[in-house]
Structures are given as structure tokens and as C-alpha cells.
Amino acid sequence: MAAPGGAANCEDFAEFQELLRVMRTIDDRIVHELNTTIPTASFVGKIDAGQTCKELYQSLMDAHTSRERIIKNCIAQTSSVVKTLREEREKAQDDVALLKQLRKEQTKV
């Protein structure tokens, strides 16, 4: 099971959470994946269990790598926004809306 290849929308936190939930499907279904990957006694000669396990392992690693990349990318994007807002906040300390936006972005990180 491959992870979605699209870019993550880091602005919408709910959408980001949904993307991560979808990307975790292979992890959440690992028992099922193992049961369908490892052959029963009647299928031992028909299926190469070693190759099938390698493919499952590669799918897991691809999913984890993809998820990690998206998470780190969103952290970097949001951290950049926080840095910019902090710089703006230092210039305009009385701006309540700016402070509110800064707090929102900090919470997102």
C-alpha cells in the first residue's frame, strides 16, 4: 500500500491530520497485511514468502519515509511563518491581531 504522493497542505491542520491518517493505513492494518503476506501451509510452495515479506517491508519503509518527509516539511513551513510573525511582532508590539496569529501558528507547530 503506497502513501499518497500529493503535497501536504500545511495551512489547514484538519486536512493535514486527515492526510496522516490515510498514510497510516498500512500501519493500522499491519496484522491483516502480515496474515495476507505470509502463506499458510497449503500455499507454502506457491508463494515466495521471503519476497512477499520484502515487498511488505519496502511498503512500510516507503510509507514511513513519505510520512516523515511531509511532517518535517510542514514543521519547516510553519516554523518559517512563526519566525516571520515574530519579526513583525517585534516591530508592532501593540498589534493584537498579529499576536493572535503568532500564537495560532505556534500552536500548529
GIMO-V312556 format. One record per residue. N is the residue number from 1. PHI is phi in whole degrees, -180 to 180 (NA if undefined). OMEGA is omega in whole degrees, -180 to 180 (none if undefined). D_FIRST is the distance of its C-alpha to the first C-alpha in Angstrom with 2 decimals. Layout:
N&PHI&OMEGA&D_FIRST  N&PHI&OMEGA&D_FIRST
This chain:
1&NA&-176&0.00  2&-94&177&3.78  3&-80&177&6.72  4&-59&-176&9.51  5&-92&-177&11.94  6&-71&179&15.05  7&-74&-180&17.73  8&-82&174&18.35  9&-93&-176&21.57  10&-80&-179&23.37  11&-71&-178&26.43  12&-96&-174&25.10  13&-64&180&24.14  14&-64&178&22.88  15&-66&178&20.50  16&-63&178&19.34  17&-62&179&18.83  18&-65&178&16.82  19&-61&178&14.48  20&-64&178&14.11  21&-62&179&13.65  22&-65&-179&10.71  23&-71&179&9.20  24&-88&-176&10.10  25&-53&-178&8.24  26&-64&178&6.35  27&-70&-178&9.95  28&-68&-178&11.70  29&-108&-173&10.33  30&-61&180&10.85  31&-63&178&13.81  32&-62&-180&12.23  33&-61&179&9.50  34&-66&-180&12.62  35&-64&180&14.73  36&-86&-179&12.78  37&-86&-177&12.37  38&-84&-176&16.01  39&-73&174&18.43  40&-77&-177&21.43  41&-56&-178&24.90  42&-73&-178&25.26  43&-110&-176&22.26  44&-55&-178&22.89  45&-77&-175&24.60  46&-94&-176&22.17  47&-124&176&18.91  48&-83&-176&18.73  49&-61&180&17.43  50&-61&180&17.80  51&-66&-180&15.65  52&-64&178&12.90  53&-66&177&13.17  54&-62&179&13.25  55&-65&177&9.96  56&-63&179&8.42  57&-59&-180&10.71  58&-64&177&9.84  59&-62&178&6.15  60&-63&-179&8.11  61&-65&178&10.81  62&-62&179&9.23  63&-64&-180&8.06  64&-66&180&11.58  65&-64&180&13.33  66&-63&179&12.20  67&-63&-180&13.20  68&-63&180&16.35  69&-62&-179&17.29  70&-66&179&17.20  71&-63&-180&19.16  72&-64&178&21.67  73&-64&179&22.14  74&-67&177&22.98  75&-63&-180&25.27  76&-64&180&27.03  77&-63&-177&27.51  78&-69&177&28.84  79&-63&177&30.99  80&-64&178&32.50  81&-64&179&33.41  82&-61&180&34.94  83&-61&180&36.97  84&-63&180&38.27  85&-65&177&39.18  86&-63&179&40.96  87&-63&177&42.99  88&-66&-179&43.92  89&-65&178&44.77  90&-64&180&47.19  91&-80&-177&49.02  92&-130&-175&49.18  93&-71&-179&49.37  94&-90&-177&50.79  95&-80&-177&47.88  96&-69&-180&46.38  97&-64&179&43.65  98&-67&178&42.52  99&-63&179&42.50  100&-63&178&40.45  101&-64&178&37.85  102&-60&180&37.83  103&-62&179&37.28  104&-62&-180&34.41  105&-68&177&32.62  106&-63&178&33.45  107&-65&-180&31.94  108&-63&179&28.71  109&-64&none&28.50
